[in-house]
Amino acid sequence: MTYSHKSQSRPLPFYILFLVMNEVCRKFPRIRDLREDSDLTQQKVADYLHCSQSLYAYYESGKRNLPVDNLIALAKFYNVSTDYILGLTDNPSPK
């Protein structure tokens, strides 16, 4: 990656690249916790979301972003708020 500043093109420092790449895919440990607490397999949840088990595993591990429609579906499935899944609150109750 490069950026232009006053007609110069320089590579971005490593720490900025790390911060940018770290935000590309975010790990959602709560979807794994919710699944395990419900004694469900990745396959069962993947079937509910109409996706493959491997894609769902990528959501849990942060290798793929969790689409908003799947986030909402999981919140409804587990009867928790989307904020809880996203880690924005420790209160699982939906409002």
NUROVEX-662996 format. One line per field, with one value per atom (N, C-alpha, C): residue in three letters; x, y, z; atom name. Coordinates in Angstrom, 3 decimals, padded with zeros to 6 digits, always signed. Each point is the difference from the previous one (the first is absolute). Layout:
<torkes>
resn	c(ala_...);
xx	c(X_...);
yy	c(Y_...);
zz	c(Z_...);
name	c(CA_...);
</torkes>
This chain:
<torkes>
resn	c(met_met_met_thr_thr_thr_tyr_tyr_tyr_ser_ser_ser_his_his_his_lys_lys_lys_ser_ser_ser_gln_gln_gln_ser_ser_ser_arg_arg_arg_pro_pro_pro_leu_leu_leu_pro_pro_pro_phe_phe_phe_tyr_tyr_tyr_ile_ile_ile_leu_leu_leu_phe_phe_phe_leu_leu_leu_val_val_val_met_met_met_asn_asn_asn_glu_glu_glu_val_val_val_cys_cys_cys_arg_arg_arg_lys_lys_lys_phe_phe_phe_pro_pro_pro_arg_arg_arg_ile_ile_ile_arg_arg_arg_asp_asp_asp_leu_leu_leu_arg_arg_arg_glu_glu_glu_asp_asp_asp_ser_ser_ser_asp_asp_asp_leu_leu_leu_thr_thr_thr_gln_gln_gln_gln_gln_gln_lys_lys_lys_val_val_val_ala_ala_ala_asp_asp_asp_tyr_tyr_tyr_leu_leu_leu_his_his_his_cys_cys_cys_ser_ser_ser_gln_gln_gln_ser_ser_ser_leu_leu_leu_tyr_tyr_tyr_ala_ala_ala_tyr_tyr_tyr_tyr_tyr_tyr_glu_glu_glu_ser_ser_ser_gly_gly_gly_lys_lys_lys_arg_arg_arg_asn_asn_asn_leu_leu_leu_pro_pro_pro_val_val_val_asp_asp_asp_asn_asn_asn_leu_leu_leu_ile_ile_ile_ala_ala_ala_leu_leu_leu_ala_ala_ala_lys_lys_lys_phe_phe_phe_tyr_tyr_tyr_asn_asn_asn_val_val_val_ser_ser_ser_thr_thr_thr_asp_asp_asp_tyr_tyr_tyr_ile_ile_ile_leu_leu_leu_gly_gly_gly_leu_leu_leu_thr_thr_thr_asp_asp_asp_asn_asn_asn_pro_pro_pro_ser_ser_ser_pro_pro_pro_lys_lys_lys);
xx	c(+000.836_-000.836_+000.878_-000.426_+000.716_-001.013_+000.478_-000.842_+000.777_-000.723_+000.638_-000.062_+001.116_+000.073_+001.000_-000.503_+000.851_+000.814_-000.707_+000.600_+001.015_-000.040_+000.896_-000.828_+000.584_-000.655_+000.907_-000.481_+000.794_-000.854_+000.619_-000.781_-000.476_-001.167_-000.520_+000.853_+000.193_+000.737_-000.717_+000.768_-000.537_-001.142_+000.133_-001.032_-001.330_+000.023_-001.251_-000.609_+000.820_-000.505_-000.602_+000.650_-000.512_-001.372_-000.144_-001.280_-001.084_+000.332_-000.965_-000.394_+000.962_-000.285_-000.748_+000.264_-000.670_-001.488_-000.395_-001.399_-000.728_+000.707_-000.640_-000.947_+000.448_-000.835_+000.106_-001.128_-000.027_-000.493_+000.661_-000.391_-001.166_-000.983_-001.160_-000.051_+000.744_+000.035_-001.348_-000.895_-001.288_-000.866_+000.169_-000.825_+000.440_+001.263_+000.460_-000.504_+000.118_-000.478_-001.489_-000.782_-001.446_-000.309_+000.728_-000.220_+000.344_+001.143_+000.426_-000.917_-000.445_-000.923_-001.335_-000.349_-001.253_+000.203_+001.210_+000.346_-000.314_+000.391_-000.217_+001.336_-000.047_+001.189_+000.053_+001.176_+000.112_-000.923_-000.142_-000.855_-001.456_-000.498_-001.389_-000.238_+000.924_-000.153_+000.155_+000.928_+000.186_-001.263_-000.631_-001.260_-001.054_-000.075_-000.956_+000.276_+001.286_+000.388_+000.042_-000.244_+000.052_+001.383_+001.021_+001.365_+000.730_+001.204_+000.776_+000.602_+000.338_+000.635_+001.336_+000.743_+001.318_-000.134_-001.011_-000.211_-000.372_-000.873_-000.364_+001.230_+000.848_+001.235_+000.867_+000.015_+000.751_-000.594_-001.320_-000.624_+000.478_-000.024_+000.417_+001.464_+000.841_+001.440_+000.428_-000.893_+000.348_+000.675_+000.024_+000.605_-000.919_-001.276_-000.977_-000.865_-000.412_-000.902_-001.381_-000.651_-001.355_-000.958_-000.735_-000.936_-001.088_-000.509_-000.999_-001.246_-000.433_-001.204_+000.224_+001.199_+000.319_+000.135_+000.523_+000.073_-001.397_-000.917_-001.380_-000.643_+000.226_-000.570_+000.516_+001.282_+000.567_-000.547_-000.177_-000.565_-001.420_-000.786_-001.357_+000.036_+000.895_+000.116_+000.322_+000.957_+000.436_-000.762_-000.889_-000.774_+000.910_+000.961_+000.918_+000.030_+000.580_+000.111_+001.199_-000.067_+001.148_+001.172_-000.289_+001.068_+000.756_-000.712_+000.658_+000.941_-000.471_+000.851_+001.227_-000.191_+001.102_+000.958_-000.374_+000.858_-000.141_-001.085_-000.198_-000.661_-000.568_-000.617_+000.181_-000.065_+000.059_-001.394_-001.005_-001.385_-000.549_-000.275_-000.457_-001.446_-000.787_-001.432_-000.238_-000.833_-000.354_-000.916_+000.063_-000.812_-001.360);
yy	c(-001.176_+001.176_+001.236_+000.971_+001.264_+001.128_+001.133_+001.174_+001.164_+000.994_+001.173_+001.164_+000.613_+001.192_+000.934_+001.137_+000.995_-000.631_-000.712_-000.617_-001.082_-000.537_-001.087_-001.258_-001.117_-001.275_-000.842_-000.264_-000.775_-001.134_-001.110_-001.086_+000.380_-000.523_+000.233_-000.743_+000.579_-000.709_-001.299_-000.959_-001.324_+000.071_+000.817_+000.035_+000.504_+000.892_+000.457_-001.121_-000.705_-001.141_-001.050_-000.239_-000.973_+000.425_+001.265_+000.503_-000.110_+000.319_-000.099_-001.448_-000.891_-001.414_-000.626_+000.462_-000.538_+000.325_+001.066_+000.384_-000.636_-000.640_-000.605_-001.108_-000.896_-001.081_+000.008_-000.043_+000.033_-001.332_-000.482_-001.250_+000.263_-000.891_+000.117_-001.217_+000.027_-001.182_-000.338_+000.964_-000.279_-000.922_+000.006_-000.932_-001.437_-000.186_-001.342_-000.369_+000.947_-000.253_-000.319_+000.764_-000.234_-001.370_-000.348_-001.303_-001.135_+000.105_-001.063_-000.084_+001.144_+000.003_-000.640_+000.040_-000.604_-001.444_-000.523_-001.368_-000.252_+000.963_-000.115_-000.177_-000.662_-000.125_+001.179_+000.226_+001.028_-000.327_-001.275_-000.407_+000.394_-000.191_+000.351_+001.497_+000.820_+001.445_+000.409_-000.623_+000.288_-000.343_-001.109_-000.359_+001.079_+000.510_+001.061_+001.261_+000.296_+001.190_-000.248_-001.242_-000.392_+000.262_-000.422_+000.106_-001.290_-000.138_-001.211_+000.062_-001.158_-000.075_+000.728_-000.142_+000.643_+001.531_+000.523_+001.450_+000.464_-000.749_+000.370_-000.036_-001.000_-000.085_+001.238_+000.493_+001.221_+001.201_+000.064_+001.073_-000.048_-001.199_-000.137_+000.373_-000.363_+000.237_+001.392_+000.721_+001.333_+000.010_-001.139_-000.048_+000.599_+000.085_+000.655_+000.911_+001.119_+000.898_-000.621_+000.263_-000.468_+001.006_-000.405_+000.937_+000.443_+001.195_+000.564_-000.878_-000.544_-000.842_-001.264_-000.541_-001.163_+000.393_+001.190_+000.509_+000.099_+000.563_+000.145_-001.366_-000.905_-001.348_-000.723_+000.129_-000.644_+000.619_+001.308_+000.663_-000.503_-000.158_-000.528_-001.465_-000.770_-001.425_-000.247_+000.776_-000.175_+000.896_+000.842_+000.940_+000.917_+000.579_+000.969_+001.235_+001.065_+001.206_-000.093_+000.741_+000.069_+000.676_+000.945_+000.650_-001.018_-000.980_-001.036_-000.827_-000.402_-000.783_+000.809_+001.289_+000.854_+000.368_-000.349_+000.314_+001.426_+000.678_+001.381_+000.096_-001.116_-000.065_-001.401_-000.079_-001.313_-000.504_+000.791_-000.379_-000.694_-001.303_-000.714_+000.277_+000.560_+000.193_+000.953_-000.405_+000.940_+001.081_+001.186_+001.114_+000.008);
zz	c(+000.000_+000.000_+000.000_-000.734_-000.016_+000.134_+000.363_+000.067_-000.577_-000.451_-000.587_+000.971_+000.165_+000.836_-000.648_-000.456_-000.654_-001.123_-000.868_-001.186_+000.333_+001.192_+000.360_+000.201_-000.307_+000.236_+000.880_+001.239_+000.944_+000.542_+000.337_+000.605_+001.391_+000.359_+001.342_+001.020_+001.168_+001.049_+000.371_+000.465_+000.334_+000.998_+001.045_+001.035_-000.545_-000.982_-000.610_-000.835_-000.754_-000.768_+000.918_+001.142_+000.953_+000.516_+000.344_+000.497_-001.063_-001.224_-001.092_-000.233_-000.067_-000.253_+001.170_+001.208_+001.172_-000.021_-000.660_-000.066_-001.187_-000.899_-001.162_+000.430_+000.835_+000.523_+001.516_+000.636_+001.454_+000.526_+001.007_+000.623_+000.955_-000.026_+000.873_+000.911_+001.114_+000.870_+000.604_+000.079_+000.626_-000.844_-001.316_-000.781_+000.257_+000.259_+000.370_+001.399_+000.928_+001.363_+000.013_-000.733_-000.062_-000.596_-001.051_-000.645_+000.962_+000.650_+000.920_+001.216_+000.512_+001.139_-000.353_-001.280_-000.469_-000.461_+000.172_-000.417_-001.476_-000.827_-001.441_-000.714_-001.123_-000.846_-000.964_-000.560_-001.034_-001.166_-000.322_-001.112_+000.236_+001.223_+000.318_-000.173_+000.482_-000.137_-001.457_-000.699_-001.422_-000.787_+000.335_-000.665_+000.232_+001.217_+000.322_-000.831_-000.203_-000.765_-001.505_-000.408_-001.420_-000.598_+000.740_-000.504_+000.331_-000.487_+000.274_+001.409_+000.513_+001.320_-000.012_-001.099_-000.057_-000.012_-000.677_+000.003_+001.406_+000.660_+001.371_+000.921_-000.180_+000.792_-000.236_-001.233_-000.308_+000.739_+000.133_+000.775_+001.449_+000.578_+001.395_+000.203_-000.930_+000.146_-000.450_-000.653_-000.482_-001.355_-000.675_-001.333_-001.057_+000.323_-000.873_+000.849_-000.579_+000.699_+000.121_+001.095_+000.230_-000.630_-001.049_-000.638_+000.982_-000.203_+000.891_+000.073_-001.132_+000.033_+000.827_-000.024_+000.838_+001.472_+000.249_+001.369_+000.602_-000.754_+000.465_+000.192_-000.946_+000.101_+001.244_+000.290_+001.187_+001.287_+000.008_+001.180_+000.262_-001.041_+000.152_+000.430_-000.595_+000.284_+001.475_+000.527_+001.382_+000.991_-000.535_+000.816_+000.821_-000.690_+000.601_-000.899_+000.493_-000.818_-000.941_-001.077_-000.902_+000.707_+000.877_+000.771_+000.849_+000.531_+000.798_-000.875_-001.170_-000.908_-000.418_-000.230_-000.422_+001.128_+001.237_+001.131_+000.494_-000.378_+000.425_+001.367_+000.460_+001.316_+000.574_+001.291_+000.650_+000.363_-000.317_+000.256_-001.248_+000.077_-001.191_-000.381_+000.904_-000.263_-001.146_-000.959_-001.061_+000.558_-000.545_+000.491_-000.633);
name	c(N_CA_C_N_CA_C_N_CA_C_N_CA_C_N_CA_C_N_CA_C_N_CA_C_N_CA_C_N_CA_C_N_CA_C_N_CA_C_N_CA_C_N_CA_C_N_CA_C_N_CA_C_N_CA_C_N_CA_C_N_CA_C_N_CA_C_N_CA_C_N_CA_C_N_CA_C_N_CA_C_N_CA_C_N_CA_C_N_CA_C_N_CA_C_N_CA_C_N_CA_C_N_CA_C_N_CA_C_N_CA_C_N_CA_C_N_CA_C_N_CA_C_N_CA_C_N_CA_C_N_CA_C_N_CA_C_N_CA_C_N_CA_C_N_CA_C_N_CA_C_N_CA_C_N_CA_C_N_CA_C_N_CA_C_N_CA_C_N_CA_C_N_CA_C_N_CA_C_N_CA_C_N_CA_C_N_CA_C_N_CA_C_N_CA_C_N_CA_C_N_CA_C_N_CA_C_N_CA_C_N_CA_C_N_CA_C_N_CA_C_N_CA_C_N_CA_C_N_CA_C_N_CA_C_N_CA_C_N_CA_C_N_CA_C_N_CA_C_N_CA_C_N_CA_C_N_CA_C_N_CA_C_N_CA_C_N_CA_C_N_CA_C_N_CA_C_N_CA_C_N_CA_C_N_CA_C_N_CA_C_N_CA_C_N_CA_C_N_CA_C_N_CA_C_N_CA_C_N_CA_C_N_CA_C_N_CA_C_N_CA_C_N_CA_C_N_CA_C_N_CA_C);
</torkes>
